[in-house]
Amino acid sequence: MPAAHLKLDTGVELPGEAPLQIGASVWWPEQAAQADTLLLCLPGGNMNRRYFDLRPPSPDDGDDSFSFAAQMTARGFVVAALDHLGLGDSSKPQDGWQLTTEVLVRANVAATAELLARLREGRLSADLPALPALRSVGVGHSMGAMLTILQQHAAAQHAGVVLLGFSTRGLPEYAPPAVRDATDPTAVRPLLPEIARKMFGQPYPVIHGQRNGAGRGDNAELFGSRKADPRGVAALKAATDCLLPIPAAMSMVPGNVAPEAAALAVPVFLGIGERDMVGPTHQVPAAFSGSHDVSLYILPETGHSHFLFPARARLFERLARWLQAFD
């Protein structure tokens, strides 16, 4: 699986900071000249872009079944994953409270535009031909799905969106009263920076005991239970990063991005684990009332980190068929 790792300019400048850049990885199939779709991936909260290329830590373990990038390039797609600002190889402002949801969306829009231009014009790698007809499909997991929706609403860059482990119901069970009791999701948005400060206390908190299977109760079941492959759980540790408080707080709001979700006019693929954290699964598609093509796929016996569970193989195959079919 050929790959390139690079930095993308965002055009975003914050007070007291150098121009911000986004870390990105791009993978492509061996027969790249035949590829017509880029899957532009955004990770969820507490994760960097390595979430989309999970690899068991043992050097003798060549299993690539946990890697979204490996599995989808094998099916003929170009895959790219971005680090959100503040995470991974992206710029990390000293004042992390400047990383509002709006700033992240602006940066991702600019980085996506630059990446698409390089791919279409053949300027990404000497090993990759120009792909002038390449279309983009946004792929987001959890908080990354929320940001994918906001990016599509802001710039309409994608021909379709793939939303994994996300719903517009928010996470009221984890939210403070100021968020949990909000009746208008747009009215609470200006209050989120202050709410996030009170919730997390620091701009780059590290959340322990959830994403690596070390948590208790529901969290352990969601992220790394007995149903998950322990090699996948180990691989997930390398993708674990700090959390971005303001977008994390926004993702908890009931109806978080409901207006933007309802306005999506492109095909929508919803991948949800049977043990996910989205609420009643069959209610999720109703939020995307503006789309003429909404597909729901429920992964059996699967928690929130879908790629750790046996049903991932079915997800990859189902998604590939959906991508090949929609117009």
C-alpha positions as CSV (number, residue, x, y, z in Angstrom):
1,M,0.0,0.0,0.0
2,P,1.9,3.1,-1.2
3,A,1.6,6.1,1.1
4,A,2.7,9.7,1.6
5,H,2.8,11.7,4.9
6,L,2.8,15.5,4.7
7,K,1.7,18.8,6.1
8,L,-1.1,20.8,4.6
9,D,-1.5,24.6,4.9
10,T,-4.7,25.8,6.4
11,G,-4.5,29.6,5.9
12,V,-5.7,29.8,9.5
13,E,-3.7,32.3,11.7
14,L,-4.3,32.7,15.4
15,P,-3.0,35.5,17.6
16,G,0.6,34.8,18.7
17,E,0.9,31.7,16.5
18,A,2.6,30.8,13.3
19,P,0.4,29.9,10.3
20,L,-1.3,26.6,11.2
21,Q,-0.7,23.3,9.4
22,I,-2.5,20.0,9.4
23,G,-0.7,16.6,9.5
24,A,-2.0,14.2,6.8
25,S,-1.4,10.7,5.5
26,V,-2.5,9.5,2.1
27,W,-2.6,5.9,0.9
28,W,-3.5,4.7,-2.6
29,P,-4.0,1.4,-4.4
30,E,-1.4,-0.2,-6.6
31,Q,-3.5,0.6,-9.6
32,A,-4.0,4.2,-8.6
33,A,-4.7,5.5,-12.1
34,Q,-8.1,3.7,-12.0
35,A,-9.1,5.3,-8.6
36,D,-12.0,7.7,-8.8
37,T,-12.8,8.3,-5.1
38,L,-10.9,9.8,-2.2
39,L,-12.0,8.9,1.3
40,L,-11.2,11.9,3.4
41,C,-11.1,10.7,7.1
42,L,-11.4,12.7,10.3
43,P,-10.9,10.8,13.6
44,G,-13.0,11.2,16.7
45,G,-12.3,12.7,20.1
46,N,-9.1,11.7,21.8
47,M,-7.8,10.2,18.6
48,N,-5.3,11.2,15.9
49,R,-5.2,10.1,12.2
50,R,-3.6,6.8,13.1
51,Y,-7.1,5.6,14.0
52,F,-7.6,4.9,10.3
53,D,-4.5,2.8,10.0
54,L,-4.5,0.6,13.1
55,R,-1.6,-1.9,13.2
56,P,-0.9,-4.5,16.0
57,P,2.2,-3.4,17.8
58,S,4.1,-6.8,17.3
59,P,6.5,-6.4,14.4
60,D,5.8,-10.0,13.5
61,D,2.0,-9.4,13.2
62,G,1.3,-8.5,9.6
63,D,-2.5,-8.4,10.1
64,D,-3.9,-5.3,8.3
65,S,-7.6,-6.2,9.0
66,F,-7.8,-3.4,11.6
67,S,-6.6,-0.8,9.1
68,F,-9.3,1.2,7.3
69,A,-6.7,2.5,5.0
70,A,-5.4,-0.9,4.0
71,Q,-8.8,-2.4,3.6
72,M,-10.2,0.4,1.4
73,T,-7.1,0.9,-0.8
74,A,-7.3,-2.9,-1.4
75,R,-10.8,-2.2,-2.8
76,G,-9.5,0.5,-5.1
77,F,-10.0,3.7,-3.1
78,V,-7.6,6.5,-2.3
79,V,-7.7,7.2,1.5
80,A,-6.5,10.2,3.4
81,A,-6.6,10.9,7.1
82,L,-6.1,14.3,8.8
83,D,-5.0,15.2,12.3
84,H,-7.2,17.8,13.8
85,L,-5.4,21.0,14.9
86,G,-3.8,20.4,18.3
87,L,-3.3,16.6,17.7
88,G,-0.8,14.3,16.1
89,D,1.4,16.1,13.6
90,S,-0.8,19.2,13.2
91,S,0.1,22.6,14.7
92,K,-0.6,22.8,18.4
93,P,-1.3,26.3,19.5
94,Q,0.1,27.3,23.0
95,D,-3.4,28.6,23.8
96,G,-5.5,25.5,22.9
97,W,-8.7,27.4,23.9
98,Q,-8.4,29.1,20.5
99,L,-9.3,25.8,18.9
100,T,-13.0,26.3,18.6
101,T,-15.1,24.1,16.4
102,E,-15.3,26.9,13.8
103,V,-11.5,27.1,13.6
104,L,-11.2,23.3,13.2
105,V,-13.7,23.4,10.3
106,R,-12.0,26.2,8.6
107,A,-8.7,24.4,8.8
108,N,-10.1,21.1,7.5
109,V,-11.9,22.8,4.6
110,A,-8.6,24.5,3.5
111,A,-6.5,21.3,4.0
112,T,-9.1,19.2,2.0
113,A,-9.0,21.7,-0.8
114,E,-5.2,21.7,-1.0
115,L,-5.1,17.9,-0.8
116,L,-7.7,17.5,-3.6
117,A,-5.8,19.9,-5.8
118,R,-2.5,18.1,-5.4
119,L,-4.2,14.7,-6.1
120,R,-6.1,15.9,-9.2
121,E,-3.1,17.7,-10.6
122,G,-0.5,15.0,-9.8
123,R,1.4,17.1,-7.3
124,L,1.2,14.8,-4.3
125,S,3.9,12.2,-5.1
126,A,6.0,11.2,-8.1
127,D,4.6,7.7,-7.6
128,L,1.0,8.8,-8.0
129,P,-0.5,9.9,-11.4
130,A,-2.8,12.9,-11.7
131,L,-6.4,12.0,-10.9
132,P,-8.4,14.9,-12.5
133,A,-11.8,13.2,-12.1
134,L,-11.2,12.3,-8.4
135,R,-14.3,12.9,-6.2
136,S,-14.2,13.3,-2.4
137,V,-16.3,11.4,0.2
138,G,-16.0,12.6,3.8
139,V,-15.5,9.9,6.4
140,G,-15.8,10.7,10.1
141,H,-15.8,8.7,13.3
142,S,-17.6,10.0,16.4
143,M,-16.6,13.7,16.9
144,G,-14.9,13.5,13.5
145,A,-18.3,12.7,12.0
146,M,-19.8,15.8,13.6
147,L,-16.9,17.8,12.1
148,T,-17.5,16.2,8.7
149,I,-21.1,17.3,8.7
150,L,-20.0,20.9,9.6
151,Q,-17.3,20.8,6.9
152,Q,-19.8,19.7,4.3
153,H,-22.3,22.3,5.4
154,A,-19.7,25.0,5.2
155,A,-18.0,24.1,1.9
156,A,-19.9,21.3,0.1
157,Q,-16.6,19.6,-0.8
158,H,-17.8,16.0,-0.7
159,A,-20.0,13.9,-3.1
160,G,-21.2,11.9,0.0
161,V,-20.4,11.4,3.6
162,V,-19.8,8.3,5.8
163,L,-20.6,8.8,9.4
164,L,-19.4,6.2,11.9
165,G,-20.5,6.0,15.5
166,F,-22.4,9.3,15.5
167,S,-25.9,10.7,16.0
168,T,-27.3,14.1,16.5
169,R,-28.8,13.1,19.9
170,G,-25.5,14.1,21.6
171,L,-24.3,12.5,24.8
172,P,-26.6,14.0,27.5
173,E,-25.8,11.2,29.9
174,Y,-22.2,12.5,30.1
175,A,-22.9,16.2,29.9
176,P,-23.2,18.9,32.6
177,P,-26.7,20.5,33.1
178,A,-25.8,23.5,31.0
179,V,-25.4,21.1,28.0
180,R,-27.8,18.3,29.0
181,D,-30.7,20.7,29.4
182,A,-30.2,22.8,26.3
183,T,-33.3,23.1,24.2
184,D,-31.8,25.0,21.3
185,P,-28.5,23.5,20.1
186,T,-27.5,26.6,18.2
187,A,-28.2,28.9,21.1
188,V,-25.8,27.0,23.4
189,R,-22.9,27.2,20.9
190,P,-21.5,30.6,22.0
191,L,-21.4,29.3,25.6
192,L,-19.4,26.2,24.7
193,P,-15.9,27.6,25.3
194,E,-16.8,28.5,28.9
195,I,-18.6,25.2,29.4
196,A,-15.6,23.3,28.1
197,R,-13.3,25.2,30.5
198,K,-15.4,24.2,33.4
199,M,-15.7,20.6,32.2
200,F,-12.0,19.9,31.3
201,G,-10.0,22.6,33.1
202,Q,-7.2,22.5,30.5
203,P,-7.0,22.8,26.7
204,Y,-5.4,19.5,25.9
205,P,-6.6,17.0,28.5
206,V,-5.6,13.3,28.2
207,I,-8.5,11.0,28.9
208,H,-7.4,7.7,30.5
209,G,-9.2,4.4,30.8
210,Q,-11.7,4.6,28.0
211,R,-10.2,4.0,24.6
212,N,-7.8,1.3,25.5
213,G,-10.1,-1.1,27.2
214,A,-9.0,-0.2,30.7
215,G,-12.2,1.6,31.7
216,R,-15.0,0.1,33.6
217,G,-18.6,-0.7,32.8
218,D,-20.1,0.7,29.7
219,N,-16.9,2.5,28.6
220,A,-14.9,-0.8,28.6
221,E,-17.7,-2.5,26.7
222,L,-17.9,0.2,24.1
223,F,-14.2,0.6,23.4
224,G,-12.4,-2.7,24.2
225,S,-14.6,-5.4,25.7
226,R,-14.3,-9.2,25.4
227,K,-15.9,-8.9,22.0
228,A,-13.0,-6.8,20.7
229,D,-9.8,-8.3,19.3
230,P,-7.0,-7.6,21.9
231,R,-4.6,-6.9,19.1
232,G,-6.9,-4.2,17.8
233,V,-7.2,-2.8,21.4
234,A,-3.4,-2.7,21.6
235,A,-3.2,-1.0,18.2
236,L,-5.7,1.7,19.3
237,K,-3.3,2.9,22.0
238,A,-0.9,4.3,19.3
239,A,-3.8,6.4,17.9
240,T,-4.8,7.8,21.3
241,D,-4.2,11.5,21.7
242,C,-5.4,14.4,23.8
243,L,-9.0,15.7,23.7
244,L,-10.1,19.0,22.2
245,P,-12.6,20.3,24.8
246,I,-14.7,22.7,22.8
247,P,-15.7,20.4,20.0
248,A,-16.0,17.5,22.5
249,A,-18.5,19.6,24.5
250,M,-20.4,20.4,21.3
251,S,-20.7,16.7,20.5
252,M,-22.5,16.2,23.8
253,V,-25.2,18.8,23.2
254,P,-28.6,17.3,22.4
255,G,-29.2,18.1,18.8
256,N,-25.6,19.1,18.4
257,V,-25.5,19.6,14.6
258,A,-29.1,18.8,13.8
259,P,-29.6,21.8,11.6
260,E,-26.6,21.1,9.5
261,A,-27.4,17.3,9.3
262,A,-30.9,18.1,8.0
263,A,-29.4,20.3,5.3
264,L,-27.1,17.7,3.9
265,A,-28.1,17.1,0.3
266,V,-25.6,14.3,-0.5
267,P,-25.8,10.5,0.1
268,V,-25.2,9.5,3.7
269,F,-23.9,6.2,5.0
270,L,-24.4,5.6,8.7
271,G,-22.2,2.9,10.3
272,I,-23.3,2.1,13.9
273,G,-22.2,-0.5,16.3
274,E,-24.9,-2.6,18.0
275,R,-23.3,-1.5,21.3
276,D,-22.5,2.0,20.2
277,M,-23.3,5.3,22.0
278,V,-25.7,6.9,19.6
279,G,-29.1,6.0,21.2
280,P,-31.8,4.1,19.4
281,T,-30.1,3.1,16.2
282,H,-33.1,3.2,13.9
283,Q,-33.9,6.7,14.9
284,V,-30.6,8.0,13.6
285,P,-31.4,8.3,9.9
286,A,-34.3,10.7,10.5
287,A,-31.8,13.5,11.2
288,F,-30.7,13.5,7.6
289,S,-34.0,14.5,6.1
290,G,-32.4,16.5,3.2
291,S,-30.6,13.6,1.7
292,H,-32.2,11.4,-1.0
293,D,-30.0,8.5,-0.1
294,V,-29.5,7.5,3.6
295,S,-28.1,4.0,4.3
296,L,-28.0,2.5,7.8
297,Y,-25.7,-0.4,8.6
298,I,-25.6,-1.8,12.1
299,L,-22.5,-3.8,13.1
300,P,-23.5,-6.8,15.3
301,E,-21.8,-7.1,18.7
302,T,-19.8,-4.0,18.0
303,G,-18.9,-1.1,20.3
304,H,-18.0,2.5,19.4
305,S,-14.5,1.8,18.0
306,H,-15.8,-0.3,15.1
307,F,-12.4,-1.4,13.7
308,L,-11.6,-3.5,16.8
309,F,-14.5,-5.8,16.4
310,P,-15.0,-8.9,14.1
311,A,-17.8,-7.1,12.2
312,R,-15.3,-4.7,10.7
313,A,-14.8,-7.0,7.7
314,R,-18.5,-6.7,6.9
315,L,-18.4,-3.0,7.3
316,F,-15.5,-2.5,4.8
317,E,-17.2,-4.7,2.2
318,R,-20.6,-3.1,2.7
319,L,-19.1,0.4,2.5
320,A,-17.2,-0.4,-0.7
321,R,-20.4,-1.6,-2.4
322,W,-22.2,1.6,-1.3
323,L,-19.4,3.8,-2.6
324,Q,-19.5,2.1,-5.9
325,A,-23.3,2.4,-6.2
326,F,-24.2,5.9,-5.3
327,D,-24.3,8.8,-7.7
